[in-house]
């Protein structure tokens, strides 16, 4: 009888421990998200840091859940969230997802802002027309709708580079006059290349600013209202602002 009682107590203890274990929040991160959104291991097979990881951990904590990260090939992002293999994918926008209508979308988390970069000494660029006559450095495959009128009217020249780190080099070599950079990417680069970055300036002109949010799988046990309440609390408490201050350029 004592043995049965002991087993019963152990069973109750293990059951209680299992109930206390936080539910997992399965967070997908695209392996093509540039640093500092996703910071990967040298072999590119593991997520080691970055905004996606920090934000995911913050959201999970706010909802009393345990973050679990899944690094996804870009072609697997849409199907993984739609089929429920992951609960959420942040650093997202409905315009970037072909299956956006089949997903739930959270409140805005932070803006993804593009600005103009140049060598120091150039007068401030404040409006798009200030770019007339300039050679503008861009990334191959990226679209810049607000500047198409300049290129189509031959009022400026588009200089295309394969990746971000070639944009500053193009400016240094005087192959371009200005370059379009995402704030997040530039700040990350500048912190790791302080001596080189001292030669450049960011201009007041905002080329584009798009809201980012989390895509939530309709098959996830996490409900949209639950996720939105967590995001709203993070905004209100200042925890999200504190996180973003480590990544965003401060004017």
C-alpha positions in Angstrom: 0.0 0.0 0.0 2.9 2.4 0.9 4.5 1.6 -2.4 1.3 2.4 -4.3 0.9 5.7 -2.3 4.5 6.6 -3.2 3.9 6.0 -6.9 0.8 8.1 -6.7 2.7 11.0 -5.2 5.4 10.7 -7.8 2.8 10.7 -10.5 1.1 13.8 -9.1 4.5 15.5 -8.8 5.5 14.8 -12.5 2.0 15.8 -13.6 2.3 19.1 -11.8 5.8 19.7 -13.3 4.5 19.0 -16.8 1.6 21.4 -16.3 4.1 24.1 -15.1 6.2 23.8 -18.2 5.5 26.8 -20.5 4.0 26.1 -23.9 6.4 26.5 -26.8 6.1 29.5 -29.1 7.5 28.2 -32.4 9.2 31.1 -34.2 10.3 30.8 -37.8 13.2 32.9 -39.1 14.2 33.1 -42.8 17.9 32.3 -43.4 18.0 35.1 -46.0 17.2 37.8 -43.5 20.3 39.9 -43.3 22.1 40.9 -40.1 21.0 42.2 -37.7 17.6 40.7 -38.3 19.1 37.2 -38.2 22.7 36.6 -37.1 23.8 33.1 -38.2 26.6 30.8 -37.3 29.6 30.6 -39.6 28.2 27.6 -41.5 24.8 29.4 -41.8 22.9 26.5 -40.2 22.0 28.0 -36.8 20.5 31.2 -35.5 22.9 32.7 -33.0 21.5 36.2 -32.4 19.9 39.2 -33.9 16.7 41.1 -33.8 14.5 38.2 -34.8 15.8 36.1 -31.9 15.6 38.9 -29.4 12.1 39.9 -30.4 10.9 36.3 -30.4 12.2 35.8 -26.9 10.5 39.0 -25.8 7.2 38.0 -27.3 7.4 34.5 -25.8 8.2 35.9 -22.3 5.3 38.4 -22.5 2.9 35.6 -23.3 4.3 33.2 -20.7 5.6 30.8 -23.4 9.0 29.3 -24.2 10.6 30.4 -27.5 11.6 27.7 -30.0 13.4 29.0 -33.2 13.3 27.3 -36.6 15.7 28.5 -39.3 13.9 28.3 -42.6 15.1 28.4 -46.2 13.3 31.3 -47.9 11.2 29.0 -50.1 9.9 27.3 -46.9 8.8 30.4 -45.2 5.3 30.7 -46.6 4.4 27.0 -46.5 5.8 26.6 -42.9 3.6 29.3 -41.5 0.6 28.3 -43.5 0.7 24.6 -42.5 1.4 25.4 -38.9 4.9 24.0 -38.6 5.7 27.3 -36.9 3.4 29.7 -35.0 4.8 33.0 -36.0 7.2 34.7 -38.4 8.1 38.3 -37.6 10.0 40.9 -39.6 7.1 40.4 -42.0 4.6 42.4 -44.1 1.6 41.1 -46.1 3.0 42.7 -49.2 6.0 40.3 -49.0 4.0 37.1 -48.7 2.2 35.5 -51.7 -0.1 33.7 -49.2 -0.8 36.7 -47.0 -4.6 36.3 -47.2 -4.3 32.8 -45.6 -2.4 34.1 -42.6 -3.3 36.3 -39.6 -1.4 39.5 -39.2 -0.5 41.2 -35.9 -0.3 44.9 -35.0 2.8 46.8 -36.2 6.0 46.1 -34.3 8.6 48.4 -35.9 9.1 50.2 -39.2 11.7 49.1 -41.8 13.1 52.4 -43.0 15.3 53.2 -46.0 17.5 56.3 -46.1 20.2 57.8 -48.2 23.9 57.3 -47.4 26.7 59.4 -48.9 30.2 60.5 -48.1 30.5 63.4 -45.7 30.5 66.8 -47.3 27.4 66.5 -49.4 24.5 68.9 -48.6 21.5 67.3 -46.7 19.1 65.5 -48.9 15.5 66.2 -47.8 13.3 65.5 -50.7 13.3 63.0 -53.6 13.9 65.7 -56.2 17.3 66.4 -54.5 18.4 63.2 -56.1 18.2 64.5 -59.6 21.4 64.2 -61.4 22.9 61.7 -58.9 24.1 58.2 -59.3 22.1 56.2 -56.8 23.5 52.9 -55.4 20.9 50.1 -55.0 20.8 46.4 -54.3 20.1 44.0 -57.2 16.6 42.7 -57.2 15.2 45.3 -54.9 12.4 47.7 -56.0 12.2 51.4 -55.1 8.8 52.6 -56.4 9.3 56.1 -55.1 12.4 56.6 -57.3 11.2 55.1 -60.5 10.1 58.5 -61.9 13.7 59.7 -61.6 15.2 56.7 -63.5 12.4 56.4 -66.1 12.9 60.1 -66.9 16.7 59.8 -67.0 16.9 62.3 -64.2 19.3 60.1 -62.3 21.2 56.9 -62.8 20.7 53.6 -60.9 23.9 51.8 -59.9 23.3 48.2 -58.9 25.3 46.2 -56.5 24.9 42.5 -55.5 24.8 43.1 -51.7 24.9 45.8 -49.0 28.6 45.8 -48.2 29.4 46.8 -51.8 27.4 50.0 -51.5 29.9 51.9 -49.2 32.7 50.7 -51.4 31.0 52.1 -54.5 30.7 55.5 -52.7 34.3 55.4 -51.6 35.5 54.7 -55.2 33.2 57.5 -56.5 31.3 55.0 -58.6 28.0 56.3 -57.1 27.0 59.6 -55.3 24.5 58.2 -52.8 23.2 54.8 -51.8 19.9 53.5 -50.5 20.4 51.7 -47.2 18.1 50.1 -44.6 18.6 51.7 -41.2 18.9 48.4 -39.4 21.5 47.0 -41.8 23.6 50.2 -41.9 23.7 50.6 -38.1 24.8 47.0 -37.7 27.5 47.5 -40.4 28.7 50.8 -39.0 29.2 49.4 -35.5 31.5 46.7 -36.9 33.3 49.1 -39.3 33.6 52.3 -37.1 36.7 53.7 -38.9 35.2 53.2 -42.3 31.8 54.5 -41.3 33.3 57.8 -40.0 33.6 58.8 -43.7 29.8 58.6 -44.3 26.6 60.4 -43.4 23.0 59.4 -43.3 20.6 62.0 -44.7 17.2 63.1 -43.4 15.4 61.9 -46.6 13.4 58.8 -46.0 13.1 56.8 -49.2 10.5 54.4 -47.8 9.2 53.2 -44.5 7.1 50.0 -44.2 5.6 48.5 -41.1 6.8 45.1 -40.0 4.6 42.8 -38.0 4.2 39.1 -37.2 2.5 36.6 -39.5 0.5 34.2 -37.4 -0.5 30.7 -38.6 -4.2 30.1 -38.6 -3.4 26.6 -37.3 -1.5 27.9 -34.3 -2.9 27.5 -30.8 -1.8 31.1 -30.3 -4.7 33.4 -31.0 -4.3 36.7 -32.9 -5.9 38.7 -30.0 -3.5 37.1 -27.6 -0.5 38.1 -29.8 -1.8 41.6 -30.3 -2.3 42.2 -26.6 1.3 41.1 -26.0 2.6 43.4 -28.6 0.5 46.3 -27.3 1.9 45.7 -23.7 5.5 45.6 -25.0 4.9 49.0 -26.7 3.2 50.5 -23.7 5.8 49.2 -21.2 8.7 50.5 -23.2 10.3 47.1 -23.4 10.0 47.1 -27.2 11.5 50.6 -27.5 14.4 49.5 -25.3 15.0 46.5 -27.6 14.9 48.5 -30.8 17.3 51.1 -29.4 20.0 48.5 -29.7 19.4 48.2 -33.4 18.0 51.4 -34.8 19.9 54.6 -35.8 19.3 57.4 -33.3 18.9 60.9 -34.9 
